[in-house]
Amino acid sequence: MNKAWIYVFITSFLELVWIYGFNVASTWWHWAILVPIIILDFLILSKACESLPTGTVYAIFAAAGTVGTALMDIYFFDEHLTLAKIFFIGILVLGVIALNLTDDTNKKEVTE
């Protein structure tokens, strides 16, 4: 696995950590923990963009945050899972996959 993809995985995970933190933070020291996590997250995001197409990295980052937040709401905060949520989560995942495949296709066309 390419090191840049590891950065994408880490930044997507950290995004979910600080989004969860937004939901549960209630004192100043919670925020004192969250702010460095957010800063670290964006630093790692920028490292991923150095080696991979920025559009792909951001699409994965945003989709992981959206899907992860929807699932977090269901499992941790007692939201309901509906067919509409499943449908739109599926569209997000398919969009990220298609964007990644399109970036790979464009790279092959440029190198040939």
C-alpha positions as CSV (number, residue, x, y, z in Angstrom):
1,M,0.0,0.0,0.0
2,N,1.3,3.4,-0.9
3,K,2.2,5.7,2.0
4,A,-0.1,8.4,0.7
5,W,-3.1,6.0,1.0
6,I,-2.2,5.4,4.6
7,Y,-2.4,9.2,5.1
8,V,-5.8,9.2,3.5
9,F,-7.0,6.4,5.9
10,I,-5.5,8.2,9.0
11,T,-7.0,11.6,8.0
12,S,-10.4,10.0,7.4
13,F,-10.3,8.3,10.8
14,L,-9.2,11.5,12.6
15,E,-12.0,13.3,11.0
16,L,-14.5,10.9,12.5
17,V,-12.7,11.3,15.9
18,W,-13.1,15.1,16.0
19,I,-16.7,15.0,14.6
20,Y,-17.6,12.6,17.4
21,G,-15.8,15.0,19.8
22,F,-18.0,17.9,18.6
23,N,-21.0,15.8,19.7
24,V,-19.7,15.0,23.2
25,A,-17.5,18.0,24.1
26,S,-18.9,19.8,27.1
27,T,-15.9,21.3,28.9
28,W,-12.9,23.4,27.9
29,W,-10.5,20.5,28.2
30,H,-12.5,18.5,25.7
31,W,-11.9,21.3,23.2
32,A,-8.2,21.5,24.3
33,I,-8.0,17.9,23.1
34,L,-10.0,18.4,19.9
35,V,-8.2,21.4,18.5
36,P,-4.8,19.6,18.2
37,I,-6.6,16.6,16.6
38,I,-8.2,18.9,14.0
39,I,-4.8,20.5,13.3
40,L,-3.1,17.2,13.0
41,D,-5.9,15.9,10.8
42,F,-5.5,18.7,8.3
43,L,-1.7,18.4,8.3
44,I,-2.0,14.7,7.4
45,L,-4.6,15.6,4.8
46,S,-2.1,17.9,3.1
47,K,0.5,15.2,3.2
48,A,-1.8,12.9,1.3
49,C,-2.5,15.6,-1.3
50,E,1.3,15.8,-2.0
51,S,1.3,12.4,-3.7
52,L,-2.3,11.8,-4.8
53,P,-4.8,13.9,-6.8
54,T,-6.3,16.5,-4.4
55,G,-9.8,15.9,-5.8
56,T,-9.6,12.2,-5.0
57,V,-8.2,12.7,-1.5
58,Y,-10.8,15.3,-0.6
59,A,-13.6,13.2,-2.1
60,I,-12.5,10.3,0.1
61,F,-12.1,12.5,3.1
62,A,-15.5,14.1,2.7
63,A,-17.2,10.8,1.9
64,A,-15.6,9.0,4.8
65,G,-16.7,11.9,7.1
66,T,-20.3,11.9,5.7
67,V,-20.7,8.1,5.7
68,G,-18.9,7.8,9.1
69,T,-21.0,10.5,10.6
70,A,-24.2,8.9,9.4
71,L,-23.2,5.6,10.8
72,M,-22.0,7.2,14.1
73,D,-25.4,8.8,14.4
74,I,-27.1,5.4,14.0
75,Y,-24.8,3.4,16.3
76,F,-23.8,5.9,19.0
77,F,-26.7,8.5,19.0
78,D,-29.7,6.3,18.3
79,E,-30.7,7.7,14.9
80,H,-32.8,5.6,12.6
81,L,-31.4,3.8,9.5
82,T,-33.7,4.5,6.6
83,L,-33.7,3.3,3.0
84,A,-33.0,6.8,1.9
85,K,-29.9,7.0,4.1
86,I,-28.7,3.6,2.7
87,F,-29.4,4.8,-0.8
88,F,-27.5,8.1,-0.5
89,I,-24.6,6.5,1.4
90,G,-24.3,4.1,-1.5
91,I,-24.3,6.9,-4.0
92,L,-21.5,8.6,-2.1
93,V,-19.4,5.4,-2.0
94,L,-20.0,4.8,-5.8
95,G,-19.1,8.4,-6.5
96,V,-15.7,8.1,-4.7
97,I,-15.0,4.8,-6.4
98,A,-15.8,6.3,-9.8
99,L,-13.7,9.4,-9.2
100,N,-10.7,7.2,-8.2
101,L,-11.2,5.0,-11.3
102,T,-11.4,8.1,-13.5
103,D,-8.2,9.5,-12.0
104,D,-6.4,6.2,-12.7
105,T,-7.7,6.2,-16.3
106,N,-6.5,9.8,-16.9
107,K,-3.0,8.9,-15.6
108,K,-2.8,6.0,-18.1
109,E,-3.9,8.2,-21.0
110,V,-1.3,10.9,-20.1
111,T,1.6,8.4,-19.8
112,E,0.8,6.6,-23.1
